[in-house]
Amino acid sequence: MAKVLPTKKTAESVLKALLSASDLKFISKEAKAVVMVGMPGSGKSTISQLLSSAYGFWRFSSDQIRTEELFPDQEHRLASEHDQVMLARHQVYLELTRRVALAVSRGQRVVVDSTNLDDKRDMIVKGLLEVTQPESLAMVCVKTPEEIMQQRFNWEGKEAAQAWGSVYKYWKGYLKEGKASYPTPAQYAGIHVTSVKRYDLETFDWSTDIGVIVWDVDRTLYQPLPAVTEAVQHHLLSAIADTLQVNTAEAQARFHQMYQQHKSTTASLDALGLDGRTVIDQAFQQIPLEQHLKPDVRLKRLFQKLSQFHHVILSNGSLAATERKLSALGLPLSTFSAIYATYELPVIKPDLQVFQHVIKQTSFSPHQHLMVGDQIELDILPAKAVGMRTVFIGAQQNAADVCFATAHGVGRLFGVEV
């Protein structure tokens, strides 16, 4: 996917929440070089990018030098398990130090994005002190709590979480043994040493990070239609009654019992011994849907005004039924970068694999996805569990990041009214 993400409102506003006023004043006005310090995955890269955007710092990254230039065949996340990579760290830091010092000597302000927890930090500082004074240097420590970092690791999937976890364990052990440390003002006379005061970076102005909007369909893109709901329910209960050889009241009671457990109509039907996908698909095939579901001009205008995003459908249903509903709403299928009708997938919502599948296909980070849905257990909670942002369509409640009465309100997150 190649569309451009929405532009940051102001990186500076985020930095104001991360740093004290005095720290931010020094960094923004006086610092010629900022050295980031923190565990892998702590948020150093995000903060260094904010500094680059807000104040024009050139960003130098040890990861980039290691993985993209000097040692592209070595996986940096597994550095602690590869002796050859560990031996290469010295060469990487020599090159990093050379580039940083050269940039400062030429009058450019720089931010150094690297772990900088061991003696390699002193290599960077020594190189900088050869071209500038200690009073023009700052160190920013990012001491993110382990539970927050673990959550970030899990967003990328099991394998990535294990890889990140191995590196984290390595550095945690080094800190415990005294082989690594965070800097203190006493160690670095004249250098401005500080720490960020917030670590939940994903909560800052998060709407500006969104690149993919993931939409549920039923009761999300359109409000409940009593006639359609009644017709579908009648079909489902008839199918349950015929299969279990019970009356309609008993069929309804058993379905309700299963739904309380599974939180999914499809999964509930499966648990009762029916093929849930087939039963629901047949129900929608038999309904004259176009008599009830009409084109929504406001909804079409919303998608036109939010064309900078990728729009993805994620709905429990068949592809044919999903496309039929979108067409009835007057939404061209070309509006959507992808349509994931889960009946075409091995699993359905609320299984986390469904949401992870979407993330994998889009190639955007989890927090750059916005899930819009009408069911807490089916849409909102699993989306949040994999790191997506969420919008609940319906009455106000606390499970989602934002709530709107109808899908038309989603545009307000991005300054759009329809």
C-alpha positions as CSV (number, residue, x, y, z in Angstrom):
1,M,0.0,0.0,0.0
2,A,1.5,3.3,-1.1
3,K,-0.8,6.1,0.1
4,V,0.8,8.7,2.3
5,L,-0.1,8.9,6.0
6,P,-1.9,12.0,7.3
7,T,0.6,14.7,8.1
8,K,1.6,15.2,11.8
9,K,-0.3,18.1,13.3
10,T,2.8,19.1,15.3
11,A,5.5,16.8,16.6
12,E,6.3,19.6,19.0
13,S,2.9,19.2,20.8
14,V,3.8,15.6,21.5
15,L,7.2,16.5,22.8
16,K,5.7,19.0,25.2
17,A,3.9,16.1,26.8
18,L,7.0,13.9,26.9
19,L,9.6,16.4,28.3
20,S,9.6,19.1,30.9
21,A,9.4,22.7,29.7
22,S,13.0,23.4,30.7
23,D,14.3,20.2,29.0
24,L,12.4,21.0,25.9
25,K,13.7,24.6,25.8
26,F,17.3,23.4,26.0
27,I,16.9,20.7,23.4
28,S,14.9,22.9,21.0
29,K,17.1,26.0,21.4
30,E,20.6,25.1,22.5
31,A,21.4,21.4,21.9
32,K,23.6,20.6,18.9
33,A,23.3,16.8,19.5
34,V,20.8,14.6,21.4
35,V,21.8,11.1,22.4
36,M,18.9,8.8,23.0
37,V,19.3,6.1,25.7
38,G,17.0,3.2,26.3
39,M,16.1,-0.4,25.9
40,P,15.2,-1.8,22.4
41,G,11.6,-1.1,21.8
42,S,11.3,1.6,24.5
43,G,10.3,4.3,22.0
44,K,13.6,6.0,21.3
45,S,13.1,5.8,17.5
46,T,9.7,7.5,17.8
47,I,11.0,10.3,20.0
48,S,14.1,10.8,17.7
49,Q,11.7,11.1,14.7
50,L,9.6,13.7,16.6
51,L,12.8,15.7,17.3
52,S,13.6,15.5,13.7
53,S,10.2,16.7,12.6
54,A,9.8,19.4,15.2
55,Y,13.3,20.9,15.2
56,G,15.1,19.8,12.2
57,F,17.6,17.4,13.8
58,W,19.3,15.0,11.5
59,R,18.6,11.5,12.7
60,F,21.3,8.9,12.8
61,S,20.4,5.3,13.6
62,S,22.7,2.4,14.6
63,D,20.0,-0.1,13.4
64,Q,20.0,1.5,10.0
65,I,23.8,1.4,9.7
66,R,23.9,-2.2,10.9
67,T,21.0,-3.8,9.0
68,E,20.8,-1.7,5.9
69,E,24.5,-0.9,5.2
70,L,27.2,-2.8,7.0
71,F,25.6,-6.1,7.9
72,P,22.3,-6.5,6.0
73,D,22.3,-10.3,6.3
74,Q,22.3,-10.3,10.1
75,E,19.1,-10.0,12.1
76,H,19.6,-7.2,14.6
77,R,16.7,-8.3,16.9
78,L,18.6,-11.5,17.5
79,A,21.9,-9.8,18.1
80,S,22.4,-11.3,21.6
81,E,22.3,-14.8,20.0
82,H,24.8,-14.1,17.2
83,D,28.4,-13.7,18.2
84,Q,29.3,-12.3,14.8
85,V,26.8,-9.5,15.1
86,M,28.0,-8.7,18.6
87,L,31.5,-8.4,17.4
88,A,30.3,-6.1,14.6
89,R,28.7,-3.7,17.0
90,H,32.1,-1.9,17.5
91,Q,32.4,-1.3,13.8
92,V,28.8,-0.1,13.6
93,Y,29.4,2.4,16.4
94,L,32.7,3.6,14.9
95,E,30.8,4.5,11.7
96,L,27.9,6.0,13.7
97,T,30.3,8.2,15.7
98,R,32.1,9.3,12.6
99,R,28.9,10.4,10.8
100,V,27.5,12.1,13.9
101,A,30.7,14.1,14.6
102,L,31.1,15.1,11.0
103,A,27.5,16.4,10.8
104,V,27.9,18.5,14.0
105,S,31.3,19.9,12.8
106,R,29.4,21.1,9.7
107,G,26.9,22.9,11.8
108,Q,24.0,20.4,11.6
109,R,22.0,19.4,14.7
110,V,21.8,15.6,15.2
111,V,19.8,13.1,17.2
112,V,21.5,9.7,17.8
113,D,19.0,6.8,17.8
114,S,20.7,3.8,19.5
115,T,20.5,1.8,22.7
116,N,23.5,3.6,24.2
117,L,23.3,1.6,27.5
118,D,26.9,0.3,27.6
119,D,30.4,1.6,26.8
120,K,29.4,2.3,23.2
121,R,27.7,5.4,24.5
122,D,31.1,6.8,25.5
123,M,32.3,6.3,22.0
124,I,29.6,8.6,20.8
125,V,30.1,11.2,23.5
126,K,33.9,11.2,22.9
127,G,33.4,11.8,19.2
128,L,31.0,14.6,19.8
129,L,33.3,16.3,22.3
130,E,36.0,16.5,19.7
131,V,33.8,18.9,17.7
132,T,31.6,20.7,20.3
133,Q,31.3,21.6,24.0
134,P,29.6,19.4,26.6
135,E,27.1,22.3,27.2
136,S,25.7,21.7,23.8
137,L,25.0,18.0,24.3
138,A,21.9,16.4,25.7
139,M,21.1,12.8,26.7
140,V,17.4,11.7,26.8
141,C,16.7,8.5,28.7
142,V,13.6,6.4,27.9
143,K,12.9,4.1,30.8
144,T,9.7,2.5,29.5
145,P,8.1,0.0,32.0
146,E,8.4,-3.6,31.0
147,E,4.6,-4.2,30.7
148,I,4.3,-1.4,28.1
149,M,7.2,-2.8,26.1
150,Q,5.9,-6.3,26.2
151,Q,2.6,-5.1,24.8
152,R,4.4,-3.5,21.9
153,F,6.4,-6.6,21.2
154,N,3.1,-8.7,21.1
155,W,1.6,-6.4,18.5
156,E,4.0,-7.7,15.9
157,G,3.1,-11.3,16.3
158,K,4.5,-14.3,18.3
159,E,7.8,-14.6,16.4
160,A,8.6,-11.0,16.5
161,A,7.7,-10.9,20.2
162,Q,10.1,-13.7,20.9
163,A,12.9,-12.0,19.0
164,W,12.4,-8.6,20.7
165,G,12.0,-10.5,24.0
166,S,15.4,-12.1,23.6
167,V,17.1,-8.8,23.1
168,Y,15.3,-7.2,26.0
169,K,16.3,-10.1,28.2
170,Y,19.9,-9.6,27.2
171,W,20.0,-5.9,28.1
172,K,18.0,-6.5,31.3
173,G,20.6,-8.9,32.4
174,Y,23.4,-6.5,31.5
175,L,21.7,-3.7,33.5
176,K,21.4,-6.1,36.5
177,E,25.0,-7.1,36.3
178,G,26.2,-3.6,36.0
179,K,27.6,-4.0,32.5
180,A,25.1,-1.5,31.3
181,S,23.6,1.6,32.8
182,Y,21.6,4.8,32.2
183,P,23.7,8.0,32.4
184,T,23.6,10.4,35.3
185,P,24.6,14.1,35.4
186,A,27.5,13.2,37.7
187,Q,29.0,11.0,35.1
188,Y,28.8,13.6,32.3
189,A,29.8,17.0,33.6
190,G,28.2,19.8,31.6
191,I,26.0,17.5,29.5
192,H,22.2,18.0,29.9
193,V,20.9,14.6,31.1
194,T,17.2,14.0,31.3
195,S,14.4,11.4,31.1
196,V,11.1,11.5,29.3
197,K,8.1,11.7,31.7
198,R,5.6,9.7,29.6
199,Y,6.0,6.3,27.9
200,D,2.6,5.6,26.3
201,L,3.7,7.1,23.0
202,E,0.8,5.6,21.1
203,T,-1.7,7.7,23.0
204,F,-0.3,11.1,21.8
205,D,-2.4,12.6,19.0
206,W,-3.0,9.1,17.8
207,S,-5.4,10.0,15.0
208,T,-2.6,11.6,13.1
209,D,-0.9,8.2,12.8
210,I,-3.8,6.4,11.2
211,G,-3.1,5.0,7.8
212,V,-5.7,2.3,7.5
213,I,-9.4,2.4,8.5
214,V,-10.9,-1.0,9.0
215,W,-14.7,-1.1,8.7
216,D,-17.3,-3.6,9.9
217,V,-20.4,-3.6,7.7
218,D,-23.6,-4.6,9.4
219,R,-25.0,-2.0,11.9
220,T,-21.7,-0.1,11.3
221,L,-21.9,1.3,7.8
222,Y,-25.7,1.3,8.1
223,Q,-28.1,1.5,11.1
224,P,-30.1,-1.6,12.1
225,L,-32.9,-2.4,9.7
226,P,-35.8,-4.0,11.7
227,A,-37.2,-5.8,8.7
228,V,-33.8,-7.3,7.8
229,T,-33.0,-8.2,11.4
230,E,-36.4,-9.9,11.8
231,A,-36.0,-11.8,8.5
232,V,-32.5,-13.0,9.3
233,Q,-33.5,-14.0,12.9
234,H,-36.5,-16.0,11.6
235,H,-34.3,-17.9,9.1
236,L,-31.7,-18.7,11.8
237,L,-34.2,-19.8,14.4
238,S,-36.0,-22.0,11.8
239,A,-32.7,-23.6,10.9
240,I,-31.9,-24.3,14.6
241,A,-35.4,-25.7,15.2
242,D,-35.2,-28.0,12.2
243,T,-31.7,-29.2,13.1
244,L,-32.3,-29.8,16.8
245,Q,-36.0,-30.9,16.4
246,V,-37.2,-28.3,18.9
247,N,-39.8,-25.5,18.8
248,T,-39.0,-21.9,18.0
249,A,-38.9,-20.8,21.7
250,E,-36.5,-23.5,22.6
251,A,-34.3,-22.7,19.5
252,Q,-34.2,-19.1,20.6
253,A,-33.2,-20.1,24.2
254,R,-30.4,-22.4,23.0
255,F,-29.1,-19.8,20.6
256,H,-29.1,-17.1,23.3
257,Q,-27.2,-19.4,25.6
258,M,-24.5,-20.1,23.0
259,Y,-24.3,-16.4,22.0
260,Q,-23.5,-15.5,25.7
261,Q,-20.6,-17.9,25.5
262,H,-19.2,-17.2,22.0
263,K,-20.2,-13.6,21.3
264,S,-20.6,-14.4,17.6
265,T,-23.7,-15.5,15.7
266,T,-21.7,-17.7,13.4
267,A,-19.7,-19.4,16.2
268,S,-23.0,-19.9,18.1
269,L,-24.6,-21.6,15.2
270,D,-21.5,-23.8,14.8
271,A,-21.7,-24.8,18.4
272,L,-25.3,-25.8,18.0
273,G,-24.3,-28.2,15.2
274,L,-25.1,-26.1,12.2
275,D,-22.8,-24.7,9.5
276,G,-23.1,-21.1,10.7
277,R,-21.5,-19.6,7.6
278,T,-23.9,-21.4,5.2
279,V,-27.0,-20.6,7.3
280,I,-26.3,-16.9,7.6
281,D,-25.3,-16.6,3.9
282,Q,-28.5,-18.3,2.9
283,A,-30.5,-15.9,5.1
284,F,-29.1,-12.9,3.3
285,Q,-29.5,-14.5,-0.1
286,Q,-33.3,-14.9,0.6
287,I,-33.8,-11.3,1.8
288,P,-34.7,-8.6,-0.8
289,L,-31.9,-6.5,0.7
290,E,-32.0,-3.7,-1.9
291,Q,-35.6,-3.0,-0.8
292,H,-34.4,-2.0,2.7
293,L,-30.8,-0.9,2.3
294,K,-30.6,2.3,0.2
295,P,-27.6,4.4,-1.1
296,D,-26.2,6.7,1.6
297,V,-25.0,9.9,0.0
298,R,-23.4,11.1,3.3
299,L,-21.5,7.9,3.6
300,K,-20.2,8.1,0.1
301,R,-19.1,11.6,0.7
302,L,-17.3,10.6,3.9
303,F,-15.2,8.1,2.0
304,Q,-14.4,10.6,-0.7
305,K,-13.3,13.1,1.9
306,L,-11.1,10.5,3.6
307,S,-9.5,9.3,0.4
308,Q,-6.0,9.7,1.8
309,F,-6.5,6.6,3.9
310,H,-6.7,3.0,3.0
311,H,-10.1,1.7,3.7
312,V,-10.5,-2.0,4.4
313,I,-13.7,-4.0,5.1
314,L,-13.5,-6.7,7.8
315,S,-16.9,-8.4,8.2
316,N,-18.1,-11.8,9.3
317,G,-19.9,-12.9,6.1
318,S,-19.4,-14.2,2.6
319,L,-17.7,-12.1,0.0
320,A,-20.8,-12.1,-2.2
321,A,-23.1,-10.9,0.6
322,T,-20.6,-8.2,1.7
323,E,-20.2,-6.8,-1.8
324,R,-23.9,-6.8,-2.2
325,K,-24.4,-4.7,0.9
326,L,-21.7,-2.2,-0.2
327,S,-23.3,-1.9,-3.6
328,A,-26.7,-1.3,-2.0
329,L,-25.2,1.5,0.1
330,G,-23.9,3.1,-3.1
331,L,-20.2,2.5,-2.3
332,P,-18.1,1.5,-5.2
333,L,-15.9,-1.6,-4.4
334,S,-12.9,0.4,-5.7
335,T,-13.3,2.6,-2.5
336,F,-11.7,-0.2,-0.6
337,S,-8.1,-1.4,-0.7
338,A,-9.2,-4.8,0.4
339,I,-12.4,-6.6,1.5
340,Y,-11.9,-9.3,4.1
341,A,-15.1,-11.3,4.3
342,T,-14.2,-13.7,7.0
343,Y,-16.2,-16.6,5.5
344,E,-13.4,-16.8,3.0
345,L,-10.8,-17.1,5.8
346,P,-10.1,-20.1,8.2
347,V,-11.3,-18.1,11.2
348,I,-13.8,-15.4,11.9
349,K,-14.1,-12.4,14.3
350,P,-13.5,-12.2,17.2
351,D,-10.5,-14.5,16.7
352,L,-7.3,-12.3,17.0
353,Q,-5.8,-14.1,14.0
354,V,-8.3,-12.3,11.8
355,F,-7.1,-8.9,12.9
356,Q,-3.5,-9.9,12.8
357,H,-4.1,-11.1,9.2
358,V,-5.3,-7.6,8.2
359,I,-2.2,-6.0,9.9
360,K,0.1,-8.4,8.0
361,Q,-1.5,-7.6,4.7
362,T,-1.5,-3.8,5.0
363,S,2.2,-3.6,6.2
364,F,1.2,-0.7,8.5
365,S,2.0,-0.9,12.2
366,P,-0.9,-2.1,14.5
367,H,-1.5,1.4,16.0
368,Q,-1.9,2.9,12.5
369,H,-5.1,0.9,12.0
370,L,-8.5,2.2,13.1
371,M,-11.1,-0.5,13.7
372,V,-14.7,0.8,13.3
373,G,-17.4,-1.5,14.6
374,D,-20.6,-1.9,16.5
375,Q,-19.9,-4.8,18.7
376,I,-17.6,-4.6,21.7
377,E,-16.7,-8.3,21.9
378,L,-16.6,-8.9,18.2
379,D,-14.9,-5.7,16.9
380,I,-13.5,-3.5,19.6
381,L,-11.8,-5.7,22.2
382,P,-10.0,-8.0,19.8
383,A,-8.8,-5.0,17.7
384,K,-7.5,-3.4,20.8
385,A,-5.8,-6.6,21.8
386,V,-3.6,-6.6,18.7
387,G,-2.8,-2.9,19.0
388,M,-5.4,-1.2,16.8
389,R,-7.2,2.0,17.6
390,T,-10.9,1.7,17.9
391,V,-14.2,3.5,17.2
392,F,-17.5,2.2,18.5
393,I,-20.6,2.9,16.6
394,G,-23.5,3.3,19.0
395,A,-24.1,4.6,22.5
396,Q,-21.2,6.1,24.5
397,Q,-19.1,3.5,26.4
398,N,-15.5,3.2,27.6
399,A,-14.2,0.1,25.8
400,A,-13.3,2.0,22.6
401,D,-11.0,5.0,22.0
402,V,-13.9,7.0,20.5
403,C,-17.7,6.6,20.1
404,F,-20.0,8.0,17.4
405,A,-23.7,7.4,17.0
406,T,-23.3,6.6,13.3
407,A,-20.4,6.0,10.9
408,H,-20.8,9.5,9.5
409,G,-19.1,10.8,12.7
410,V,-15.8,9.0,12.0
411,G,-14.7,11.9,9.8
412,R,-14.7,14.2,12.8
413,L,-11.5,12.5,14.0
414,F,-9.8,14.0,10.9
415,G,-11.6,17.3,10.7
416,V,-14.2,16.2,8.2
417,E,-17.9,16.8,8.5
418,V,-20.5,15.2,6.1
